[in-house]
């Protein structure tokens, strides 16, 4: 078997496979090119049976469990608070109970929206009396195959203390559904439904363009929040269409539109909001607007991958990304002159693996708008953008897209790149990853003991300071899934840095400490340059600005660090900088004041003007300094 075949069979990356070779878990044949199929199959069986737990941590990441309030999804604080109370009281509802809850609140909202009073002493009888075919259809569809209508009697008693109010255009049913769903299931499906603030922002941008839109499609509509926002802003509900792969979400989207417009007939509603996979079988017509928030990071089966490869230009044998496919699908569903408007990760514009998708969009469209939003989703560290393009439009071109927000920032970035006598970490530094244990529960402990030593996590690292780790490990490299050379962990001096952070965070270590994979290692070796001088540059506002404007990423990659122009300085200047670093390490009470003074020295080293310094400070305004 080749290395690629081994990786596919064991569902591991090439880097993990190479680590396993080094640690003796995989062995090359004598030609050092191929692997024994028997050996690989034996290992696969041991992993699948649980005898080998090398992949346990990888699986656990995909099997996050638990239910919690989906914060920030709706604007109304009272609705969010009440749903939060309900989820706390009913933390482990099964599918049947979930559907009973949703049916109950749909009935309540229907009656509130139509000014109907129900006699709760004869609850089921009152529901049956309602002469509305679409209403009864939606209720029965929610309960179909799981519960009988009569079971709602007990539910209304259980939920009597949790009163929710119908608010036109507010997706409270969606909030309830998301909060009752298992978090791991949402993560596996890439289902991070869009907060109302982002929904309204994107809808406002689309309507502002004013191209005479007559039909709107959300190809992955979830519970219908984008369609609701359009209806709330005056778009006729007859112009709204959606499709959703999750049957309960699709049903809630129908309920939401029906609550907004009592004129919907059952068949028309079902034809406008379809249940199904838009990537496989979508509407046969085109639309003037395709908008929404396509899934990010979905997992696909082998059969799905094969199907996509046969139908999509952007599909890949490995690493196909759902939102790339939805971009291609959205363009195919657009009329000439129509608008595609999506919520996307910023990586769509900046990361190489999405380059073909970006090129496809540039080929077929002109740019209407792009908004950089930062980390817009609760508890998810992923910079987000709103992107709007017009199919075939020529009024605005992609030349107007700049990864800087304005000309002053672009000029400032150019000044940093032109610093005199710059040196670089590329070819002049060692980089090492933190340890991937493969099973944190097994190897890590919150208690110290014989043979255990502290191990630094990313969250332990602050600028110029490492807090005492609360996690301990027995260092046994051969037992871990992935590990760097021991000499890097035990270096006389090194720099730790957070792999994921909104701004770069670096700290000096001379205690030969270990680190987990959220905390990486840098050992600069630039002739004539002291390590703590490099530390100060990397922690500066100048470098934070440079990385933000250049890469738009919360992940700090080796290639990012290697690109930073570092100004050379004589030993006297280096000593002045290092004295400030060491003063900051000693004076916890004065850290921010000292940091500002050190920043001024580094501004001078880059020869930045007063205006450029203000530009940097403004761009980083509101960002944490991570000093403690």
C-alpha positions, 0 to 999 in steps of 0.5 A, spaced: 500 500 500 502 507 498 502 512 503 496 515 500 492 509 501 494 507 508 492 514 510 485 513 506 484 506 510 486 509 517 482 516 516 489 519 518 493 525 515 500 524 512 503 528 518 500 523 523 502 517 518 509 519 518 509 520 526 507 513 527 512 511 522 517 515 526 514 512 533 514 505 530 507 504 529 507 503 522 513 500 518 515 501 511 517 495 507 524 494 505 524 498 499 522 504 504 516 506 499 510 501 500 507 498 506 504 491 508 497 491 507 496 486 512 500 490 517 495 496 515 489 492 516 491 489 522 492 496 525 485 498 522 481 492 525 485 494 532 483 501 532 476 500 530 475 494 535 478 499 540 484 495 542 488 501 539 486 508 541 490 512 537 485 515 534 480 516 540 482 524 541 480 525 534 473 521 534 472 525 541 472 532 537 467 529 533 463 527 538 462 533 543 455 531 547 450 536 550 445 541 549 445 548 551 442 555 549 444 557 542 446 564 544 445 570 540 440 567 535 434 571 536 434 579 538 429 578 543 432 577 550 426 575 554 425 569 548 432 567 549 432 567 557 425 563 557 428 558 552 434 557 556 430 556 562 426 550 559 433 547 556 436 547 563 429 544 566 429 539 560 436 537 558 436 530 555 429 530 551 428 525 546 426 526 539 419 524 541 419 529 546 422 535 542 417 534 537 412 535 542 415 541 544 415 544 537 408 542 536 406 545 542 409 552 541 407 552 534 400 551 536 401 557 541 404 562 536 399 560 531 393 562 536 397 568 538 398 570 531 390 569 529 387 572 536 384 565 537 383 563 545 384 556 546 380 552 552 386 548 555 381 544 559 379 541 552 385 542 549 385 537 544 378 538 542 379 545 541 385 544 536 381 539 532 376 545 531 381 549 528 378 550 520 385 551 517 388 545 513 395 548 513 395 549 520 393 541 522 398 539 516 404 542 520 402 540 527 401 532 524 407 532 520 411 535 526 408 529 530 408 524 525 411 517 526 413 519 533 407 522 537 399 522 537 396 529 537 392 527 544 399 527 547 400 534 547 395 534 553 400 532 558 406 537 554 401 543 555 401 542 563 409 540 563 410 547 559 405 551 563 411 555 566 415 556 560 411 561 556 413 564 549 410 569 545 410 570 538 414 575 535 413 576 527 419 575 524 423 572 530 425 565 529 423 563 536 421 556 534 428 555 531 432 557 537 428 552 541 430 547 536 437 548 536 438 549 543 434 542 544 439 539 539 445 535 541 451 539 540 455 534 537 450 533 531 450 540 529 458 540 529 458 534 525 453 537 520 456 544 520 450 547 522 451 553 525 445 557 524 446 564 523 444 570 529 439 575 527 444 580 527 448 577 521 441 575 518 439 582 518 446 585 515 446 581 509 439 582 507 439 589 508 446 589 504 442 585 498 436 589 498 440 596 498 443 593 492 436 594 489 436 590 482 429 589 482 429 582 485 423 578 484 425 571 487 429 569 493 432 562 494 436 560 501 438 553 498 440 551 506 435 555 509 435 551 516 429 554 520 428 559 515 431 565 518 433 569 512 426 568 509 423 571 515 428 577 515 426 578 508 418 577 509 419 582 515 422 587 511 416 587 506 418 582 501 412 578 499 412 571 502 410 568 495 417 570 492 421 566 498 423 559 497 428 555 501 431 548 501 433 544 507 436 537 508 434 536 515 426 534 515 425 538 522 428 544 520 425 544 513 418 543 517 420 549 522 421 553 516 414 552 513 411 553 520 415 560 520 413 562 513 405 560 515 405 564 521 407 570 518 402 569 512 396 566 513 394 565 506 399 559 505 395 553 502 399 546 504 401 545 497 404 551 495 408 552 502 411 545 501 413 547 494 416 553 496 420 550 502 423 543 500 426 538 504 432 535 501 439 536 499 440 542 495 447 539 492 444 533 489 437 535 487 435 542 487 429 547 484 429 546 476 428 554 476 433 560 477 432 566 482 434 573 482 437 572 489 441 566 492 442 567 499 444 564 506 449 561 510 451 554 507 454 549 512 462 549 514 466 543 515 461 538 513 463 531 513 461 527 507 460 519 505 464 516 500 458 515 496 457 523 497 464 524 495 464 520 488 457 524 487 460 531 488 466 529 483 462 527 478 458 533 478 462 539 481 468 543 478 470 544 485 469 537 488 476 534 490 478 527 492 480 529 499 478 535 503 472 537 499 469 543 503 461 544 503 461 552 502 465 551 496 460 547 493 454 551 495 458 557 492 458 553 485 451 551 486 448 558 488 451 561 481 448 555 477 441 557 480 442 564 479 439 568 473 443 573 469 444 579 473 442 576 479 445 576 486 449 571 490 450 573 497 453 568 503 455 568 510 462 565 509 468 564 513 474 569 511 478 563 509 474 563 503 478 569 500 485 568 504 486 560 504 489 557 498 485 551 498 479 555 496 483 559 491 479 555 485 472 557 488 474 564 489 477 564 481 470 561 479 466 566 483 471 572 479 470 568 473 462 569 473 461 575 477 462 582 479 463 584 486 458 588 490 460 588 497 464 584 502 464 585 510 469 583 515 466 581 521 471 578 525 468 572 530 461 572 529 458 566 531 458 564 539 463 560 542 466 559 535 473 562 533 473 563 526 473 570 522 467 571 518 465 575 512 459 577 508 460 576 501 455 579 495 456 578 488 452 579 481 452 574 476 455 577 469 455 584 472 460 589 470 459 595 474 464 593 480 470 589 479 474 584 483 480 589 483 476 593 488 477 588 493 482 589 498 484 585 504 485 592 508 480 596 510 482 602 507 488 606 503 491 608 510 492 601 512 494 599 506 500 604 506 501 602 513 502 595 511 507 597 505 511 601 510 512 595 515 514 591 509 519 596 507 523 596 513 530 597 512 535 591 514 529 586 515 531 579 517 526 573 517 525 567 521 525 563 514 531 559 514 533 562 521 529 558 526 526 552 529 519 551 529 515 545 533 508 543 534 506 541 541 504 534 543 498 531 541 497 525 546 492 521 542 488 520 548 488 526 553 483 523 558 489 517 559 495 521 559 493 528 562 491 529 569 489 535 573 494 532 579 501 532 580 505 526 582 511 522 581 513 522 574 509 527 572 510 534 570 506 540 568 504 541 560 503 548 558 496 549 554 495 555 549 490 558 554 496 558 559 500 563 555 500 570 555 504 576 552 511 575 556 508 571 561 506 563 562 501 562 568 502 556 572 499 550 568 494 546 571 495 540 567 500 534 568 503 529 564 508 523 564 513 524 558 513 518 554 514 520 547 513 513 544 506 513 547 503 519 544 500 520 537 504 526 535 510 529 538 516 534 536 523 532 537 525 532 545 531 537 544 525 542 542 521 541 548 528 541 553 531 547 549 535 552 554 531 557 551 525 558 547 518 561 545 511 559 546 506 561 542 498 560 542 496 557 535 489 560 535 488 567 538 485 573 535 492 577 536 499 574 536 501 571 543 508 569 545 512 568 552 519 566 553 521 559 557 527 557 560 524 552 564 524 546 559 517 545 559 512 541 555 507 544 551 500 541 548 498 542 541 494 548 542 501 551 544 507 551 539 514 552 540 519 557 536 526 557 537 529 563 533 537 563 530 538 569 527 545 571 527 546 577 532 539 577 534 537 576 541 531 571 543 528 576 547 528 582 542 525 577 537 519 576 543 518 583 543 517 584 536 512 578 535 508 581 541 508 588 538 502 592 535 506 592 529 506 585 528 499 584 530 497 589 525 501 586 520 498 579 521 491 581 521 492 585 515 496 580 511 493 573 513 486 575 516 486 568 520 486 566 528 491 561 526 498 562 527 501 558 521 509 557 521 508 561 514 505 567 517 511 567 522 516 566 517 514 572 512 514 577 518 520 583 516 523 584 523 528 590 523 535 589 525 538 593 531 545 594 534 546 590 541 545 597 545 538 598 542 536 590 543 538 591 550 534 597 551 528 593 548 530 587 552 530 591 559 523 593 558 521 585 556 524 583 563 521 589 567 514 587 564 516 580 566 517 583 573 512 588 574 505 585 573 502 591 576 505 596 571 505 591 565 500 595 560 504 601 561 510 598 560 507 595 554 505 601 551 512 604 552 515 598 549 510 599 543 513 606 542 520 603 541 518 598 536 514 603 532 521 607 532 524 601 529 519 600 523 520 608 522 513 609 522 509 616 522 505 618 527 499 617 522 501 610 521 502 609 528 494 611 529 492 607 524 495 601 527 492 603 534 485 604 531 485 597 527 487 594 533 482 598 538 478 593 542 483 587 542 485 584 548 493 585 549 493 578 553 498 581 558 494 577 564 
